[in-house]
Amino acid sequence: MYIYADNAATTKPSQTAIDAMVSCLKEVYGNPSSLHSAGQKAAEVLFQARVDVAQAIGADFNEIYFTSGGSEADNQAIRSAALTGARRGKKHLVSTKIEHHAVLHTLDKLENEGFEVTLLEVGPDGIVKVEDVEKAIRPDTALVTIMYANNEIGTIQPITEIAALCREKKVVFHTDAVQAVGHLPINVHDQQIDMLSLSGHKFHGPRGVGALYVRKGIPLRNLIEGGAQERGKRAGTENLPAIVGMAAALKEAVANMEENSKTVTALRDRLIKGLSHIDHSRLNGDPVKRLPGNVNFVFEGIEGESLLLLLDDKGIAASSGSACTSGSLDPSHVLLSIGLPHEVAHGSLRLSLDESMTEEEIDYIVNAVPEVVAYLRDISPVWEDLVKGDKDYVIQ
Ligand SMILES: *Cc1c(COP(=O)(O)O)cnc(C)c1O
């Protein structure tokens, strides 16, 4: 048995996406910028992909810019809005403490370049308060950027309310919707979102490709200079097979969203119920306002990394914190933000599900995790202190 429960890190490409990519690689080899018919065929395929991606999020085709992924889209959106603001004397940026590093590190850089950044706290439920966003907005605020759904604890932010607030205050609003697109219903025009980042590999498309939606009328600046691709806003010959694969995967995800969401939510809640019997453990993030596929637990007295390796031995692929922070010894900034102390934040486990999973697989995980947690606690000096009463439990 091999159970892949790390869909927040990346998803397995769907057969539809693979077929679309292979046929594009074989048959659509022209450069969309070339004037001959092979080039024009490629330009048509590129156009159709743009229309499909736009439709999936309620945008117009000429509001979509293809990028190399979610990280690039985040970088471009934030840098562009910051520089545009600076030209008008606005050098204040608002975001949250639980953003993806593509956002946080871009904001760090901008801070070093003279911008002022306000990072909002989230509550213990992992959700930012709209009133805190309102309080943070100033006359010199150039941008509010807040993620749609968190990649570690799955919490869904009140994006519609925040976007409406920003529209009212005439502040540009960007959302990193990489975890949400293809999983939650999104309509950028109805929701008054100005900029949105998405990434192909988080909804069963290929990696290395994403898109930035930018509402008509919002200025966009280049990160990459060169040719006139993407209407002059992102140079470089288009990665057409990847773009086509992403568009096919997104179309499929949106068409099946309701059904998939039902399936995955039921699996998620079965898993949450099964794991909540483990003592001195807790579900991280709001139990309801969370992504259909996200389960994130913390188990006191153990190390998440050891848990992962032992689960891998049992054929379960999971994650501790986010894939991007593993390899560093710092606990997840997201878990610290929701109030977990350092030593406890290390004992976290993220299981991210998809619609291909079965109840049998969930039950296998529900059996395996308590065994591994019990084994690790048995050999843990921290746990021994807790049991002897030398230290107090953080999680009752
Ligand atoms: C995966 C992810 C990204 C990065 O996207 P890439 O396509 O891997 O660059 C950004 N933000 C969030 C919330 C993500 O989950």
The ligand as an SDF file (V2000), in Angstrom:
LIG
                    3D

 15 15  0  0  0  0  0  0  0  0999 V2000
    2.8240   25.9740   -3.7740 C   0  0  0  0  0  0  0  0  0  0  0  0
    2.5200   27.3500   -3.3420 C   0  0  0  0  0  0  0  0  0  0  0  0
    3.1910   28.4590   -3.9060 C   0  0  0  0  0  0  0  0  0  0  0  0
    4.3180   28.2890   -4.8800 C   0  0  0  0  0  0  0  0  0  0  0  0
    3.8800   27.8670   -6.1410 O   0  0  0  0  0  0  0  0  0  0  0  0
    4.9730   27.2600   -7.1420 P   0  0  0  0  0  0  0  0  0  0  0  0
    4.2010   27.0280   -8.4080 O   0  0  0  0  0  0  0  0  0  0  0  0
    5.4510   25.9940   -6.5200 O   0  0  0  0  0  0  0  0  0  0  0  0
    6.0370   28.2830   -7.3080 O   0  0  0  0  0  0  0  0  0  0  0  0
    2.8170   29.7180   -3.4920 C   0  0  0  0  0  0  0  0  0  0  0  0
    1.8500   29.9010   -2.5910 N   0  0  0  0  0  0  0  0  0  0  0  0
    1.1830   28.8710   -2.0450 C   0  0  0  0  0  0  0  0  0  0  0  0
    0.1020   29.1440   -1.0530 C   0  0  0  0  0  0  0  0  0  0  0  0
    1.4980   27.5640   -2.3950 C   0  0  0  0  0  0  0  0  0  0  0  0
    0.8520   26.5450   -1.8250 O   0  0  0  0  0  0  0  0  0  0  0  0
  1  2  1  0
  2  3  1  0
  2 14  2  0
  3  4  1  0
  3 10  2  0
  4  5  1  0
  5  6  1  0
  6  7  2  0
  6  8  1  0
  6  9  1  0
 10 11  1  0
 11 12  2  0
 12 13  1  0
 12 14  1  0
 14 15  1  0
M  END
$$$$
